[in-house]
Amino acid sequence: SMTVKLDVTHLVNSGERFYPAMLYCLSKAVNRHQQFKMTWDQEKGLGWYDMVHPSYTIFHPDTETFSCLWTPYQEEYSLFRKAYEEDQVKYG
């Protein structure tokens, strides 16, 4: 976990949907740094994922429950956003 101050004014003013855009930006930042992709390998030694994908929750108002989803990270934002939107339709 990490807490930082982040100015999202440009993103808010862009007209882009905030949540998928933030998921993409955070995933892009995480995937740039090996230290954020650390794990334990099968021999209990330090290892790294090649890429990590965002996990997030969606709320179902009809049942007042949440589901946890993963949308595969893609370097091109338009492809990531399309996959995110398809996941929303499929699981939302």
PyMOL commands that set and color helices and strands:
alter all, ss='L'
color gray80, all
select helices_A, chain A and resi 9-13+18-31+34-37+77-91
alter helices_A, ss='H'
color red, helices_A
select strands_A, chain A and resi 38-40+46-48+55-60+65-70
alter strands_A, ss='S'
color yellow, strands_A
deselect
rebuild
show_as cartoon
